[in-house]
Amino acid sequence: MSSSLPLIKTHEHPAPAPVTIGVPQGSILGPLAFIVFINDLPKTGKYSDVHMYADDTVVFFSSDNPDTTKDRLNSDLDAINT
């Protein structure tokens, strides 16, 4: 039996590249690793509300000023990304 690696292909990487982050699919500990991986996600946003159900996540913020909305959402998305 040969080992296999998950690969990803995107516009930035037209050739398949190994996946180096995230939770491995199909593993016995995958569901637990997923929960640990996303457990603090709702706490990362400074301005936005984060709502999660199963593997769906919504990040939202409301303001009368579109620039404020854009800036604060981008700030929180950057915090989630790091």
N, C-alpha and C positions, 0 to 999 in steps of 0.2 A: 504494500500500500504506500503510495507517495503522499507526501504532505502537500497541502494546498494553502495558499495565502489569499486573503481578500484583496481585491484590486479595485481601484477607482479610475475612471476616465472622465476628465472635465475639459472645458474649453481651454483652460490654462495649461493642462497637461494632456495633449492629444494621445499620448501613449499611456497604457495602464501603469499605475504606480501603486506601491503597497500602501495600505491604510495603516497609519501609525498612531491614530488616536481613536477614542471611543471604546465601545464594549464589543468584544467578539461575539458574533452570532453563532447560535447553536451550542454554546458551552453550557455545562451544568450550572455554573455560577453566574451565567449571563444575566438573568433577571435580578439577582442580588447586586451584581456590579452596576447594572443600570440604575437601580434605586440609589446606591451610594454615589454614583456619578452625578445624578441630577438632584440629590436631596437638598442642597443649598441654593438651587437655582432661584426660587422665589425671594430669597434674601439678598440677591446680588444687585437688584435695581434700587437706585437711590430715589428716583422720581416716579417710576412706572409701577403699575400693578402687574403681577405675574400670576396667572391662573393656569393650573395644570390638571389634566385628567388623563390617566393612563400615559400614553406617549405623545399626547397633544399638549402644546404649550401656547399660550397667548400672552403677549406683552403689550400693554396699552397705557396710554397717557392722554389726557384731554386738556385742552387749553383753548382760549379764544384767539391766541396768537399762533399762527402756523409756524413761525420761526422758532418760537419757544418749544412747541410740540416736537419739531424736527430735531432741535438741539438736545432736548432731554431724552427723547427716544434713542437717538444715536449714542448719547453718553451711556445710557443703561445697556444698550446692545454691545457697546465696547467693553463694559464691565463684565457682561456675560461671556464674551468671547475670550477674556483673559483668564 
